[in-house]
Amino acid sequence: MNDIIPTVGMGVTQFSGSDRHPYTIADVVSERKIMVRADSMITLKDSDLYGEQKYLYDYDKTSPEIAITKRKNGEWITMGDSMGTTGGRWHVGSREEYRDPHF
């Protein structure tokens, strides 16, 4: 269970199958609802798609806000999605980009 208290500016990672995408908290609406925006990224020179993927993240205030809510089971899910969804799961407290090279 994720017991991190969300704060504006904190990193968030969206899980989409085996891929991960970085976001930043733009607003804390309540303890169970936050608004996030996708981060822009720069791939670093020594990054390797089939090895260690390295990125520099930057908050993108022009990307649309997405509402995510903390559910009874403690998981963060895109608002409007069911808890059984695979594309709407989030981890609050860290940001990470990972593109699975096998797909």
VOVOSE-766203 format. One record per residue: residue number from 1; residue in three letters; x, y, z of N, C-alpha, C in turn. Coordinates in Angstrom, 2 decimals, padded with zeros to 5 digits. Example, Ala and Ser with C-alpha at 12.3 -4.5 7.8 and 13.67 -1.06 7.14 Angstrom:
<pts>
PT  resi  resn     n.xx     n.yy     n.zz    ca.xx    ca.yy    ca.zz     c.xx     c.yy     c.zz
PT     1   ALA   013.19  -005.69   007.80   012.30  -004.50   007.80   013.20  -003.30   007.80
PT     2   SER   012.85  -002.25   007.08   013.67  -001.06   007.14   012.90   000.03   007.87
</pts>
This chain:
<pts>
PT  resi  resn     n.xx     n.yy     n.zz    ca.xx    ca.yy    ca.zz     c.xx     c.yy     c.zz
PT     1   MET   000.84  -001.18   000.00   000.00   000.00   000.00   000.89   001.24   000.00
PT     2   ASN   000.48   002.26  -000.72   001.24   003.49  -000.87   000.74   004.52   000.15
PT     3   ASP   001.48   004.75   001.25   001.07   005.68   002.29   001.72   007.05   002.15
PT     4   ILE   002.27   007.36   000.99   002.90   008.65   000.75   001.83   009.73   000.68
PT     5   ILE   002.08   010.86   001.33   001.15   011.99   001.27   001.51   012.83   000.05
PT     6   PRO   000.60   012.93  -000.93   000.90   013.67  -002.16   001.04   015.17  -001.90
PT     7   THR   002.03   015.78  -002.58   002.22   017.23  -002.53   002.46   017.74  -003.94
PT     8   VAL   002.10   018.99  -004.17   002.30   019.61  -005.48   003.79   019.55  -005.83
PT     9   GLY   004.10   019.13  -007.05   005.48   019.03  -007.51   006.07   017.64  -007.37
PT    10   MET   005.41   016.77  -006.62   005.91   015.40  -006.41   005.75   014.59  -007.69
PT    11   GLY   006.67   013.68  -007.92   006.62   012.81  -009.08   005.58   011.71  -008.94
PT    12   VAL   005.05   011.29  -010.09   004.06   010.21  -010.17   004.40   009.40  -011.41
PT    13   THR   004.24   008.10  -011.34   004.48   007.22  -012.49   003.20   006.52  -012.87
PT    14   GLN   002.85   006.59  -014.16   001.71   005.85  -014.69   002.20   004.53  -015.25
PT    15   PHE   001.51   003.45  -014.92   001.83   002.13  -015.45   000.87   001.81  -016.58
PT    16   SER   001.42   001.44  -017.72   000.63   001.08  -018.89   001.22  -000.21  -019.44
PT    17   GLY   000.65  -001.32  -019.02   001.24  -002.62  -019.34   002.62  -002.70  -018.70
PT    18   SER   003.66  -002.97  -019.49   005.02  -003.03  -018.94   005.74  -001.69  -019.08
PT    19   ASP   005.11  -000.70  -019.71   005.70   000.63  -019.84   005.35   001.49  -018.64
PT    20   ARG   006.17   002.53  -018.42   005.93   003.49  -017.35   006.14   004.89  -017.92
PT    21   HIS   005.36   005.87  -017.40   005.43   007.23  -017.90   005.44   008.23  -016.75
PT    22   PRO   006.28   009.29  -016.84   006.43   010.24  -015.74   005.39   011.37  -015.77
PT    23   TYR   004.93   011.71  -014.58   003.99   012.81  -014.38   004.41   013.58  -013.13
PT    24   THR   003.81   014.75  -012.96   004.03   015.57  -011.77   002.68   015.99  -011.22
PT    25   ILE   002.56   016.02  -009.89   001.33   016.47  -009.26   001.19   017.98  -009.47
PT    26   ALA   000.09   018.38  -010.11  -000.20   019.79  -010.37  -001.08   020.39  -009.29
PT    27   ASP  -001.94   019.56  -008.66  -002.86   020.05  -007.64  -003.27   018.88  -006.75
PT    28   VAL  -003.39   019.17  -005.46  -003.93   018.19  -004.52  -005.34   018.67  -004.17
PT    29   VAL  -006.34   017.98  -004.71  -007.73   018.36  -004.50  -008.18   017.93  -003.11
PT    30   SER  -007.81   016.72  -002.72  -008.11   016.17  -001.39  -007.09   015.08  -001.10
PT    31   GLU  -007.21   014.45   000.04  -006.24   013.38   000.36  -006.44   012.16  -000.53
PT    32   ARG  -007.57   012.08  -001.23  -007.86   010.93  -002.09  -007.99   011.29  -003.58
PT    33   LYS  -007.75   012.57  -003.93  -007.84   012.97  -005.33  -006.76   013.99  -005.64
PT    34   ILE  -005.99   013.71  -006.72  -004.95   014.63  -007.16  -005.05   014.83  -008.67
PT    35   MET  -004.51   015.93  -009.13  -004.44   016.24  -010.56  -002.97   016.15  -010.98
PT    36   VAL  -002.70   015.45  -012.07  -001.33   015.28  -012.55  -001.21   015.76  -013.99
PT    37   ARG   000.02   016.10  -014.38   000.33   016.47  -015.77   001.52   015.64  -016.22
PT    38   ALA   001.49   015.24  -017.50   002.61   014.48  -018.06   003.85   015.35  -018.10
PT    39   ASP   004.99   014.76  -017.79   006.27   015.47  -017.88   006.82   015.37  -019.29
PT    40   SER   007.58   016.39  -019.69   008.35   016.27  -020.93   009.67   015.62  -020.56
PT    41   MET   010.32   015.00  -021.55   011.56   014.27  -021.28   012.58   014.52  -022.34
PT    42   ILE   013.83   014.41  -021.92   014.95   014.43  -022.85   015.70   013.12  -022.60
PT    43   THR   015.94   012.37  -023.67   016.71   011.14  -023.55   018.18   011.51  -023.42
PT    44   LEU   018.85   011.01  -022.40   020.26   011.31  -022.19   021.13   010.50  -023.14
PT    45   LYS   022.31   011.07  -023.46   023.22   010.48  -024.45   023.56   009.02  -024.18
PT    46   ASP   023.83   008.69  -022.93   024.27   007.33  -022.63   023.11   006.38  -022.35
PT    47   SER   021.90   006.76  -022.77   020.73   005.91  -022.60   020.75   004.81  -023.65
PT    48   ASP   020.24   003.65  -023.29   020.21   002.51  -024.20   018.84   001.86  -024.09
PT    49   LEU   018.09   001.83  -025.19   016.74   001.26  -025.18   016.73  -000.18  -024.67
PT    50   TYR   017.78  -000.94  -024.97   017.82  -002.33  -024.56   018.65  -002.54  -023.29
PT    51   GLY   019.10  -001.48  -022.68   019.86  -001.56  -021.44   019.28  -000.57  -020.44
PT    52   GLU   020.11   000.34  -020.01   019.67   001.34  -019.05   019.11   002.55  -019.78
PT    53   GLN   017.84   002.81  -019.55   017.18   003.97  -020.16   017.28   005.14  -019.19
PT    54   LYS   017.85   006.27  -019.66   018.05   007.43  -018.80   017.39   008.66  -019.42
PT    55   TYR   016.68   009.41  -018.57   015.95   010.58  -019.05   016.11   011.74  -018.08
PT    56   LEU   015.97   012.93  -018.60   015.88   014.14  -017.80   014.43   014.59  -017.91
PT    57   TYR   013.74   014.75  -016.77   012.32   015.09  -016.76   012.14   016.58  -016.48
PT    58   ASP   011.07   017.13  -017.07   010.74   018.54  -016.84   009.22   018.66  -016.75
PT    59   TYR   008.75   019.44  -015.79   007.32   019.67  -015.63   006.79   020.42  -016.84
PT    60   ASP   005.72   019.92  -017.42   005.12   020.53  -018.61   003.75   021.09  -018.25
PT    61   LYS   003.72   022.39  -017.97   002.46   023.01  -017.53   001.44   023.13  -018.66
PT    62   THR   001.83   022.79  -019.89   000.89   022.85  -021.01   000.17   021.52  -021.24
PT    63   SER   000.66   020.44  -020.63  -000.02   019.15  -020.83  -001.33   019.15  -020.03
PT    64   PRO  -002.35   018.45  -020.53  -003.64   018.45  -019.84  -003.56   017.76  -018.48
PT    65   GLU  -004.37   018.24  -017.56  -004.43   017.62  -016.23  -005.28   016.36  -016.29
PT    66   ILE  -004.86   015.36  -015.53  -005.59   014.10  -015.40  -005.89   013.92  -013.92
PT    67   ALA  -007.12   013.57  -013.59  -007.51   013.31  -012.20  -007.26   011.85  -011.87
PT    68   ILE  -006.60   011.61  -010.74  -006.44   010.24  -010.25  -006.93   010.21  -008.80
PT    69   THR  -007.49   009.07  -008.42  -008.08   008.95  -007.09  -007.54   007.71  -006.38
PT    70   LYS  -007.42   007.85  -005.07  -006.96   006.73  -004.24  -008.17   005.90  -003.85
PT    71   ARG  -008.11   004.61  -004.15  -009.24   003.72  -003.91  -009.14   003.03  -002.55
PT    72   LYS  -010.20   002.30  -002.21  -010.28   001.61  -000.92  -009.10   000.68  -000.67
PT    73   ASN  -008.57   000.08  -001.75  -007.46  -000.86  -001.61  -006.10  -000.14  -001.52
PT    74   GLY  -006.12   001.21  -001.53  -004.89   001.99  -001.39  -004.21   002.32  -002.70
PT    75   GLU  -004.74   001.82  -003.82  -004.12   002.07  -005.12  -004.66   003.35  -005.74
PT    76   TRP  -003.78   004.04  -006.49  -004.17   005.22  -007.25  -004.56   004.78  -008.64
PT    77   ILE  -005.79   005.19  -009.07  -006.36   004.79  -010.35  -006.89   006.04  -011.04
PT    78   THR  -006.80   006.08  -012.38  -007.36   007.19  -013.13  -008.84   007.32  -012.79
PT    79   MET  -009.28   008.55  -012.48  -010.67   008.79  -012.13  -011.57   008.33  -013.27
PT    80   GLY  -012.58   007.55  -012.94  -013.51   007.02  -013.94  -013.18   005.60  -014.37
PT    81   ASP  -011.95   005.14  -014.11  -011.57   003.76  -014.44  -011.90   002.84  -013.28
PT    82   SER  -012.14   001.57  -013.60  -012.40   000.58  -012.55  -011.07   000.12  -011.95
PT    83   MET  -011.14  -000.49  -010.78  -009.92  -000.97  -010.13  -009.27  -002.11  -010.89
PT    84   GLY  -010.00  -002.75  -011.79  -009.45  -003.86  -012.56  -008.73  -003.42  -013.83
PT    85   THR  -008.66  -002.13  -014.08  -008.04  -001.64  -015.30  -006.52  -001.84  -015.28
PT    86   THR  -005.92  -001.96  -016.46  -004.46  -002.12  -016.52  -003.76  -000.83  -016.92
PT    87   GLY  -004.43   000.10  -017.58  -003.78   001.31  -018.07  -003.91   002.51  -017.16
PT    88   GLY  -004.68   002.40  -016.09  -004.92   003.55  -015.24  -004.32   003.46  -013.87
PT    89   ARG  -003.28   002.66  -013.68  -002.65   002.51  -012.36  -001.47   003.46  -012.23
PT    90   TRP  -001.28   003.99  -011.03  -000.28   005.02  -010.78   000.50   004.74  -009.50
PT    91   HIS   001.75   005.20  -009.46   002.53   005.18  -008.22   002.88   006.62  -007.87
PT    92   VAL   002.43   007.06  -006.72   002.71   008.41  -006.24   004.00   008.40  -005.45
PT    93   GLY   004.90   009.34  -005.75   006.14   009.46  -004.99   007.40   009.29  -005.81
PT    94   SER   007.25   008.90  -007.07   008.41   008.79  -007.96   007.95   008.95  -009.40
PT    95   ARG   008.87   009.43  -010.25   008.55   009.54  -011.68   009.55   008.71  -012.45
PT    96   GLU   009.03   007.99  -013.44   009.91   007.13  -014.22   009.34   006.91  -015.62
PT    97   GLU   010.22   006.93  -016.59   009.88   006.55  -017.97   010.58   005.24  -018.25
PT    98   TYR   009.86   004.30  -018.81   010.45   003.05  -019.26   009.63   002.57  -020.44
PT    99   ARG   010.29   002.32  -021.54   009.64   001.79  -022.74   010.14   000.37  -022.94
PT   100   ASP   009.25  -000.56  -022.81   009.61  -001.97  -022.96   010.01  -002.21  -024.42
PT   101   PRO   011.27  -002.55  -024.67   011.73  -002.71  -026.06   011.22  -003.99  -026.72
PT   102   HIS   010.52  -004.83  -025.99   010.07  -006.10  -026.54   008.71  -006.02  -027.21
PT   103   PHE   008.12  -004.82  -027.24   006.79  -004.67  -027.87   006.86  -003.64  -028.96
</pts>
